[in-house]
Amino acid sequence: MSLKRKVEAIPEAKLRDMITGQINRHAGFGVDQPGGGVVEFKPTEDYKDVELKLASSSILQWDRQRFVDSIWIAMATYPSPMSWQLLEDYLRHALQEDNQYCVRACVGRTRASYNQFQDLCLGQCTGMVLKKDCTQAVINGPDMTVFYSSDKHHPLYDMIYKTGTIFYAFQVTEGKSHESKQHQINALVQRLQIGSGGRELRLYYAVHDGNFDSFVTNPVEPNVTHGVSIYHLKVVQRLSA
C-alpha cells in the first residue's frame, strides 16, 4: 500500500492529533504508528527520550488536506482560530501551484459589479517564508516567494508575494465580512511605493466558498489610489496544493 493510501486510511478522529503533533506513542503499531511508514520515532533534543513525528512533509500535507476536507463546511459555519489557521495554510500551499480562482471587485452587494466575476490564475510560487515583517521581506526578497505571518492580526494581509513590480497580498477569512481598514491600506501603499515606477498592489480578500456569495468588507468599498485593486477571491475545496 502506498503512503498516500495509508494516510487516506487513517481514521478522521486521529487526523487532528497528528497535524498538531499530539500522536499517542502507546496507541499500537497501525499505519499511524512506527512501522506503518506514516510516523517514525525521533530523538528529543537532549537525546534522553524519543517522540513520534510525521515521517515527511508530504505526509503532513496529505494529512492536512484530509483534515480540511473533513471539516470544510464547518469552517464557514463555525469559524474559529484553528479553522482560520487551516484555511490560511491551505491557501499558502495552493499558491505554490497554478490554480484558477473566481474573483470579483470589492464592492457592496447592491452594486451590479458584485455579481460580475472573472477567473484569474494565481500562484506558481517557488517557496514560502515565515517573517515578522512581511512587507519589508517582499520588498527585499525574490519574486514568486510567499512571505507570511503566523499572526492572525497581522496588519491588512496574511501573505504576500510579488512578480516584478506587481504585489499580490491575501487576507484570509472564513467569515461573512472582514474589516478593511483604510489607514492600513494607505500604510501598505506608502511602504511599497505603489504608483511609482509601475508598482501595483492587488489585495485579495480570500473567502471560504461557504460565505463568498454574500461576503462584504467593512467598509464595503475601501478608497483606493492609483495602482491599487481590491477583490473578493473565492477559496474552494480541493485546490491543487
C-alpha positions, 0 to 999 in steps of 0.5 A: 500500500502506498503512503498516500493510501495509508494516510487516506486510511487513517481514521478522521478522529486521529487526523487532528492529533497528528497535524498538531503533533499530539500522536499517542506513542502507546496507541499500537503499531497501525499505519499511524504508528512506527512501522506503518511508514506514516510516523517514525520515532525521533530523538528529543533534543537532549537525546534522553527520550524519543517522540513520534513525528510525521515521517515527511512533509508530504505526509503532513500535507496529505494529512492536512488536506484530509483534515480540511476536507473533513471539516470544510463546511464547518469552517464557514459555519463555525469559524474559529482560530484553528479553522482560520489557521487551516484555511490560511495554510491551505491557501499558502500551499495552493499558491505554490501551484497554478490554480484558477480562482473566481474573483470579483471587485470589492464592492457592496452587494447592491452594486451590479459589479458584485455579481460580475466575476472573472477567473484569474490564475494565481500562484506558481510560487517557488517557496514560502517564508515565515517573517515578522515583517512581511512587507519589508521581506517582499520588498527585499526578497525574490519574486514568486516567494510567499512571505507570511505571518503566523499572526492572525492580526497581522496588519491588512494581509496574511501573505504576500508575494510579488512578480516584478513590480506587481504585489499580490497580498491575501487576507484570509477569512472564513467569515461573512465580512472582514474589516478593511481598514483604510489607514492600513491600506494607505500604510501598505501603499506608502511602504511599497511605493505603489504608483511609482515606477509601475508598482501595483498592489492587488489585495485579495480578500480570500473567502471560504466558498461557504460565505463568498456569495454574500461576503462584504468588507467593512467598509464595503468599498475601501478608497483606493489610489492609483495602482491599487485593486481590491477583490473578493477571491473565492477559496474552494475545496480541493485546490491543487496544493 
